[in-house]
């Protein structure tokens, strides 16, 4: 720091702190013990200062007077070591401060804005990990949970039913498609059999009719076998329906299939009779008419197959959509169930670690039993009492001297006999708002951690922090109150030939009580401790 800046810094201190800078009784005691500087209190008068400073009561010439003013308090300039430090008051707080918040959501339909506190541990209590801190009324949440359990089971039942419907629809689709494809194949086979050139000539008409008779007989056997199959299927579906494993639609379909098989069997018998009649009427048989009939049958079977495929797709898409909807519904219900279960557990808050209970301080809210609390509202904190720190503020004139990592000495008002070692942990970048020193004075929040093991210290206790900035050895020092600044010039009052003489000096580093004199004074000289009472008159006289 340059000498110009040092003088400016001393000037700011003098203007801010006043003629006699006495921060507190604790600071004065520490300054007296650590630096050897003895501040002067006007109310103590000369009696307490004569043994230390060697007060001289004499006369001075006030424009020709003959006696020294007995109001002058003298100090002998000495060479000594100077500890440069910044002393500030602050409050203790924990280095680790775990916040406890309300995690219970409000049940809207209970008519209460928030959830009431049933029980809460007293403020300031010491707790161990796992101790109960707060119990919030769980009745509304338990009612919600019971209802949600029923809703979730209903959704699960609906999903199971949809899965069964989907599986059944797949089987039904395969069956319907297979039947339609079979009809197409049969129709085409009949057409091919009719147009077979090897046996389709008029010359071979009789052979063709006989082959048709043979084919019709085969068809009869096939229809009979199909009828037996459909009868067995119907009986099986009826048994499954009675047991509850098949629905009414399946039962009706089996009956329809049986009736179709029965009708097909009867049709084949009629066809045989018709074929025999046709054989007798072969001269009048019209091949063209039969060909058109067979071709129409193939086209009808093909259209039926196409229609069956489209119906299968539509039915499957429908059951798939229902299954997806019910699966998603179950998922949502399970999520709500899990949330309500979590909310019910959150009605009891346990200590996550050891500490001391400190209720949240808010002007608009009160933390006590019976008071409703909101979701995510800050209820309390658990500061750890094993590691503490001091939250203080530093004046802007001292800010350029302080750096993170500097060592400090800390005393607590409640235990003045104990001194702790500390370290500057952080310095705020922006000034604090609404400072107690006034809106025109800028102070910066500073955190100083206590490096020693602590016991019996509580958050909120008042502490004094002395930050060690520098240490100067064997320099000329004078008390802070002996320095006066006028018009940018620093003055002290000395005595010469029995008179008070203003002398200009150049100052260097300083702390809260002592100032380094770079030029203008030597060890052994005497200066006034209360120059402000006389400096203005003396400067006017010299002028």
C-alpha positions in Angstrom: 0.0 0.0 0.0 1.4 3.4 -1.0 2.0 6.1 1.6 -0.7 8.3 0.0 -3.2 5.6 0.2 -2.2 4.9 3.8 -2.7 8.5 4.7 -6.1 8.5 3.0 -7.0 5.3 4.9 -6.1 6.9 8.2 -8.2 9.9 7.3 -11.2 7.8 6.6 -10.8 6.0 9.9 -10.5 9.3 11.8 -13.6 10.7 10.1 -15.6 7.6 10.7 -14.4 6.6 14.2 -14.2 10.0 15.8 -11.7 11.5 18.1 -11.3 8.5 20.4 -12.0 5.2 18.7 -13.3 2.8 21.3 -15.3 0.0 19.6 -16.1 -2.0 22.7 -14.8 -2.9 26.1 -13.7 -6.2 24.8 -11.7 -4.6 22.0 -10.1 -2.2 24.3 -9.1 -5.1 26.6 -7.6 -7.0 23.7 -5.8 -4.0 22.4 -4.3 -3.3 25.8 -3.2 -7.0 26.2 -1.9 -7.6 22.7 -0.4 -4.3 21.5 0.6 -2.5 24.7 -1.5 0.5 23.6 -3.7 2.0 26.3 -6.8 3.9 24.9 -7.9 7.0 26.9 -11.4 7.5 28.1 -12.2 11.1 29.0 -14.4 10.0 31.9 -11.4 8.3 33.6 -9.5 11.7 33.6 -5.8 11.8 34.4 -5.7 9.5 37.3 -5.8 6.2 35.3 -3.3 7.5 32.7 -0.5 9.1 34.7 1.4 5.8 35.5 1.5 4.7 31.8 1.9 7.8 29.7 3.5 10.2 32.3 1.0 12.9 32.0 2.4 16.4 32.2 0.2 19.1 33.5 1.8 22.5 32.8 1.0 25.7 31.1 1.0 26.8 27.5 1.0 30.2 25.9 -2.4 31.1 24.4 -1.3 34.1 22.6 0.9 35.2 25.5 -0.3 33.1 28.4 2.1 31.8 31.0 0.7 28.5 32.2 0.1 25.2 30.4 -3.6 24.2 30.1 -4.3 21.3 32.5 -6.7 19.8 30.1 -3.9 18.5 27.9 -3.2 14.7 28.1 0.3 13.7 27.1 1.7 10.6 25.5 5.4 9.7 25.1 6.2 8.5 21.5 7.8 5.0 21.5 9.2 2.4 19.1 7.4 -0.9 19.3 6.0 -3.7 17.2 2.6 -3.1 15.6 0.1 -5.8 14.8 -2.1 -4.7 11.9 -5.5 -6.2 12.4 -9.1 -5.5 11.7 -11.5 -6.0 14.5 -15.2 -6.6 13.9 -18.2 -7.9 15.9 -20.4 -10.6 14.5 -22.6 -13.6 15.4 -21.8 -17.3 15.6 -23.3 -19.7 13.2 -22.7 -23.3 12.3 -20.4 -24.2 9.4 -22.9 -26.8 8.3 -26.6 -25.9 8.5 -29.0 -28.6 7.3 -32.4 -27.2 6.4 -35.6 -29.2 7.3 -38.6 -28.5 5.0 -42.1 -29.7 4.9 -42.5 -32.4 2.2 -46.2 -33.0 2.7 -48.5 -31.7 0.0 -51.7 -29.9 1.0 -55.0 -31.9 0.6 -57.3 -29.4 -1.0 -60.6 -30.9 0.0 -60.0 -30.8 3.7 -60.7 -27.1 3.9 -57.4 -26.2 5.6 -54.7 -24.2 3.9 -51.7 -26.4 4.7 -51.3 -29.3 7.0 -51.3 -28.8 10.8 -48.3 -29.7 13.0 -49.3 -32.4 15.5 -46.1 -32.4 17.5 -42.7 -30.7 17.2 -39.5 -30.9 19.2 -38.8 -27.8 21.3 -36.6 -25.1 19.8 -33.0 -25.3 20.8 -33.1 -29.1 21.6 -30.0 -31.2 20.9 -30.9 -34.3 18.8 -29.2 -37.4 17.5 -29.5 -38.9 14.1 -32.9 -40.6 13.7 -34.7 -38.7 16.5 -38.2 -37.5 15.6 -38.3 -33.8 14.9 -41.8 -33.0 13.6 -45.0 -35.0 13.2 -47.6 -33.5 10.7 -51.2 -34.5 10.7 -51.5 -37.6 8.5 -55.2 -38.2 8.6 -56.1 -36.4 5.3 -53.2 -38.1 3.5 -54.2 -41.5 4.9 -57.7 -41.1 3.6 -56.3 -40.2 0.2 -54.1 -43.2 0.3 -57.0 -45.6 1.1 -59.0 -44.3 -1.8 -56.0 -44.5 -4.1 -55.4 -48.1 -3.2 -58.9 -49.0 -4.4 -58.5 -47.0 -7.6 -55.2 -48.7 -8.3 -56.7 -52.2 -7.9 -59.6 -51.3 -10.1 -57.2 -50.1 -12.8 -55.1 -53.3 -12.5 -58.2 -55.4 -12.9 -59.2 -53.5 -16.0 -55.8 -54.0 -17.5 -55.9 -57.8 -16.8 -59.2 -58.0 -18.5 -57.9 -56.0 -21.5 -54.9 -58.3 -21.8 -57.3 -61.3 -21.9 -59.5 -59.6 -24.5 -56.5 -58.9 -26.6 -55.3 -62.5 -26.5 -58.8 -63.8 -27.4 -59.1 -61.4 -30.3 -55.8 -62.7 -31.7 -57.2 -66.2 -31.7 -60.5 -65.1 -33.1 -58.8 -63.3 -35.9 -56.7 -66.3 -36.8 -59.8 -68.5 -36.8 -61.9 -66.2 -39.0 -59.1 -65.7 -41.5 -58.4 -69.4 -41.7 -62.1 -70.1 -42.4 -62.3 -67.4 -45.1 -59.1 -68.7 -46.8 -60.5 -72.2 -46.7 -63.6 -71.1 -48.5 -61.6 -69.4 -51.2 -59.5 -72.4 -51.7 -62.6 -74.7 -52.0 -64.2 -72.3 -54.5 -61.2 -72.2 -56.6 -60.8 -76.0 -56.4 -64.4 -76.4 -57.7 -63.7 -74.1 -60.5 -60.5 -75.8 -61.5 -62.3 -79.2 -61.4 -65.0 -77.9 -63.7 -62.7 -76.3 -66.3 -60.2 -79.1 -66.4 -59.6 -79.7 -70.1 -58.7 -83.3 -69.8 -62.0 -84.0 -68.4 -64.1 -81.1 -69.5 -65.0 -82.0 -73.0 -68.5 -82.9 -74.0 -67.1 -86.3 -75.1 -66.1 -87.0 -71.7 -69.2 -85.5 -70.1 -70.3 -88.7 -68.6 -66.9 -89.3 -67.1 -66.8 -85.8 -65.9 -70.2 -86.2 -64.2 -69.1 -89.4 -62.6 -65.9 -87.7 -61.4 -68.2 -85.0 -60.1 -70.3 -87.6 -58.3 -67.1 -88.9 -56.8 -66.1 -85.5 -55.8 -69.4 -84.8 -54.3 -69.1 -88.0 -52.3 -65.8 -86.7 -51.1 -67.4 -83.4 -50.2 -70.1 -85.2 -48.3 -67.5 -87.0 -46.3 -65.6 -83.8 -45.7 -68.7 -82.0 -44.7 -69.6 -84.8 -42.4 -66.2 -84.6 -40.8 -66.4 -80.9 -40.5 -69.8 -81.3 -38.9 -68.4 -83.6 -36.4 -65.5 -81.2 -35.8 -67.9 -78.3 -35.3 -70.0 -80.4 -32.9 -67.0 -81.2 -30.8 -65.9 -77.6 -30.9 -69.4 -76.4 -29.8 -69.4 -78.9 -26.9 -65.9 -77.8 -25.9 -66.9 -74.1 -26.0 -70.0 -74.8 -24.0 -67.9 -76.5 -21.4 -65.5 -73.5 -21.3 -68.4 -71.1 -21.2 -69.8 -72.9 -18.2 -66.4 -72.7 -16.5 -66.0 -69.0 -17.3 -63.1 -69.4 -19.7 -65.1 -68.5 -22.8 -67.5 -65.6 -23.4 -70.9 -65.6 -25.1 -69.6 -64.4 -28.4 -67.3 -67.5 -28.6 -70.2 -69.7 -27.8 -72.4 -68.2 -30.5 -69.6 -68.4 -33.0 -69.2 -72.1 -32.2 -72.9 -72.6 -32.7 -72.9 -70.7 -35.9 -69.9 -72.8 -37.1 -71.8 -76.0 -36.2 -74.9 -74.8 -38.1 -72.7 -73.9 -41.1 -71.1 -77.3 -41.1 -74.5 -79.0 -40.7 -75.8 -76.9 -43.6 -72.7 -77.7 -45.7 -73.3 -81.4 -45.1 -76.9 -81.2 -46.1 -75.9 -79.2 -49.2 -73.5 -81.8 -50.3 -76.2 -84.4 -50.1 -78.5 -82.3 -52.2 -75.6 -81.7 -54.6 -75.2 -85.5 -55.0 -78.9 -85.8 -55.9 -78.6 -82.9 -58.3 -75.5 -84.4 -59.9 -77.3 -87.6 -60.5 -80.2 -85.7 -62.1 -77.7 -83.8 -64.1 -76.3 -87.0 -65.4 -79.7 -87.9 -66.8 -80.2 -84.5 -68.3 -76.7 -84.1 -69.8 -78.1 -83.2 -73.2 -79.8 -80.2 -71.6 -77.0 -79.2 -69.3 -75.7 -75.8 -69.8 -72.0 -75.6 -69.1 -71.9 -71.8 -69.3 -74.3 -71.5 -66.4 -72.3 -73.7 -64.2 -69.1 -72.0 -65.1 -70.5 -68.6 -64.1 -71.8 -70.0 -60.9 -68.4 -71.4 -59.9 -66.5 -68.2 -60.8 -69.0 -66.2 -58.8 -68.4 -68.4 -55.8 -64.7 -67.8 -56.0 -65.1 -64.1 -56.1 -67.5 -64.2 -53.2 -65.1 -66.2 -51.1 -62.3 -63.8 -52.0 -64.4 -60.8 -51.0 -65.3 -62.6 -47.8 -61.6 -63.1 -47.1 -60.8 -59.5 -47.6 -63.7 -58.4 -45.4 -62.6 -60.8 -42.7 -59.0 -59.4 -42.8 -60.3 -55.8 -42.4 -62.6 -56.8 -39.6 -59.8 -58.5 -37.9 -57.6 -55.4 -38.1 -60.4 -53.2 -36.8 -61.2 -55.5 -33.8 -57.5 -55.9 -33.0 -56.8 -52.2 -33.1 -59.8 -51.6 -30.8 -58.7 -54.0 -28.1 -55.1 -52.7 -28.5 -56.2 -49.2 -27.9 -58.2 -50.3 -24.9 -55.2 -52.2 -23.5 -52.9 -49.3 -24.0 -55.3 -46.9 -22.3 -55.8 -49.2 -19.3 -52.1 -49.9 -19.1 -51.4 -46.1 -19.0 -54.2 -45.7 -16.5 -52.7 -48.3 -14.2 -49.3 -46.6 -14.5 -50.8 -43.3 -13.4 -52.7 -44.8 -10.6 -49.5 -46.6 -9.4 -47.6 -43.4 -9.5 -50.3 -41.6 -7.4 -50.2 -44.5 -5.0 -46.4 -44.3 -4.6 -46.7 -40.5 -4.1 -49.3 -40.9 -1.4 -47.2 -43.6 0.3 -44.2 -41.2 0.2 -46.4 -38.4 1.5 -47.6 -40.5 4.4 -44.0 -41.3 5.4 -43.1 -37.6 5.1 -45.6 -36.8 7.8 -42.9 -37.8 10.3 -39.6 -36.0 9.9 -36.5 -37.5 11.6 -33.1 -36.0 12.2 -30.8 -36.9 9.3 -27.8 -36.1 11.5 -26.8 -34.9 14.9 -27.3 -31.2 15.7 -29.3 -28.6 17.5 -32.9 -27.6 16.5 -33.3 -24.0 15.3 -36.8 -23.0 14.2 -37.1 -21.1 11.0 -37.5 -17.4 11.7 -40.0 -15.6 9.6 -42.2 -12.6 10.5 -45.2 -14.0 8.6 -45.1 -17.6 9.8 -45.0 -19.3 13.2 -43.7 -22.7 13.9 -45.6 -24.4 16.7 -48.0 -27.3 17.3 -51.4 -26.8 15.7 -50.2 -24.3 13.0 -50.7 -25.5 9.4 -47.5 -25.6 7.3 -47.2 -25.5 3.5 -45.5 -27.8 1.1 -41.8 -27.1 1.0 -42.0 -24.6 3.8 -38.8 -24.2 5.8 -39.5 -25.5 9.3 -36.2 -25.6 11.1 -32.5 -26.1 10.7 -30.0 -28.5 12.2 -26.8 -26.6 12.7 -23.8 -28.8 13.7 -22.3 -27.5 17.0 -19.0 -29.2 16.4 -17.8 -26.7 13.7 -18.7 -23.0 14.1 -18.0 -19.8 12.2 -18.5 -16.1 12.7 -20.7 -14.1 10.4 -19.5 -10.5 10.5 -19.1 -7.4 8.3 -16.0 -5.4 7.3 -16.0 -1.7 6.6 -15.2 -0.7 3.1 -12.0 1.2 4.3 -10.6 -2.2 5.6 -11.7 -4.3 2.6 -8.5 -3.9 0.6 -6.4 -5.2 3.5 -8.4 -8.5 4.0 -7.9 -11.6 1.9 -9.3 -15.0 2.0 -7.2 -17.4 4.1 -5.9 -14.8 6.6 -5.7 -16.0 10.2 -7.8 -14.4 12.9 -8.3 -14.5 16.7 -11.8 -14.9 17.9 -13.4 -14.4 21.3 -17.0 -15.0 22.3 -18.7 -12.6 24.7 -20.2 -15.5 26.7 -16.7 -17.0 27.3 -14.3 -14.1 27.3 -11.5 -16.1 28.9 -11.3 -18.5 25.8 -9.6 -17.4 22.5 -10.0 -19.4 19.3 -8.0 -19.5 16.1 -9.8 -18.8 12.8 -9.4 -18.3 9.1 -11.1 -15.9 6.7 -13.3 -18.2 4.6 -15.2 -15.7 2.3 -15.6 -12.0 1.6 -18.8 -10.8 -0.1 -18.4 -9.2 -3.5 -21.3 -6.7 -3.0 -22.0 -4.6 0.1 -24.6 -5.7 2.6 -28.0 -4.0 2.4 -29.6 -2.1 5.3 -26.4 -1.9 7.3 -26.8 -0.8 11.0 -24.1 1.8 10.4 -26.4 3.7 7.9 -27.2 3.6 4.3 -24.2 5.8 3.3 -21.6 3.4 4.9 -20.8 0.3 3.0 -19.9 -2.9 4.8 -19.2 -6.4 3.3 -20.3 -9.6 4.8 -17.4 -11.8 5.8 -17.3 -15.3 7.2 -14.5 -16.4 9.5 -14.3 -20.1 10.4 -13.2 -21.3 13.8 -10.4 -23.8 13.3 -10.3 -25.1 16.9 -12.6 -27.7 18.4 -15.5 -25.9 20.1 -17.8 -26.8 23.0 -20.7 -25.1 24.6 -20.9 -22.5 21.7 -24.4 -21.8 20.3 -25.5 -20.2 17.1 -26.4 -16.5 17.6 -23.8 -15.8 20.3 -21.9 -12.5 19.9 -18.2 -12.9 18.9 -15.4 -10.5 18.2 -13.1 -11.3 15.3 -9.6 -9.8 15.0 -8.2 -10.5 11.5 -4.4 -10.5 11.4 -3.4 -8.4 8.4 0.3 -7.7 8.9 3.0 -7.4 11.6 5.4 -4.5 11.7 8.5 -4.7 13.9 10.1 -1.8 15.8 8.4 1.2 14.3 7.3 4.6 15.7 3.7 4.4 16.8 1.2 6.8 18.4 -2.4 6.3 19.6 -5.1 6.8 17.0 -6.7 9.6 19.0 -3.6 11.7 18.9 -3.9 12.2 15.1 -5.9 15.0 13.6 -6.5 15.8 9.9 -7.3 19.3 8.6 -7.6 20.1 5.0 -5.8 17.0 3.9 -2.9 17.4 6.3 -2.2 15.2 9.3 -1.3 16.9 12.5 -0.2 16.1 16.0 0.4 18.5 19.0 3.8 18.6 20.6 5.3 20.8 23.2 8.2 23.1 22.7 9.6 25.7 25.2 6.4 25.3 27.2 4.1 25.9 24.3 1.7 23.7 22.3 3.1 23.4 18.8 1.1 21.8 15.8 3.4 19.5 13.8 2.7 17.9 10.4 3.4 14.1 10.3 3.2 11.4 7.7 1.3 8.3 8.7 1.7 4.7 7.6 -0.2 1.5 8.6 -2.6 1.4 11.5 -4.9 -0.8 13.5 -7.9 0.1 15.6 -5.8 1.8 18.3 -2.3 2.6 17.0 -0.9 4.4 13.9 2.5 4.1 12.3 4.5 7.4 12.0 6.6 7.4 8.9 7.9 10.9 9.2 7.6 13.9 11.6 8.1 12.3 15.1 10.8 10.4 16.9 10.8 8.1 19.9 10.8 10.0 23.2 8.9 13.0 22.1 5.6 13.9 23.8 2.3 14.5 22.0 -1.2 15.4 23.1 -3.8 12.6 23.3 -6.6 15.1 23.0 -5.6 17.4 20.2 -9.0 18.1 18.9 -9.7 20.5 21.8 -6.9 22.8 20.8 -5.8 22.2 17.1 -8.3 24.6 15.5 -7.3 27.5 17.7 -3.6 26.8 17.3 -3.8 26.6 13.5 -5.8 29.8 13.3 -3.2 31.5 15.5 -0.3 30.3 13.3 -2.2 31.4 10.2 
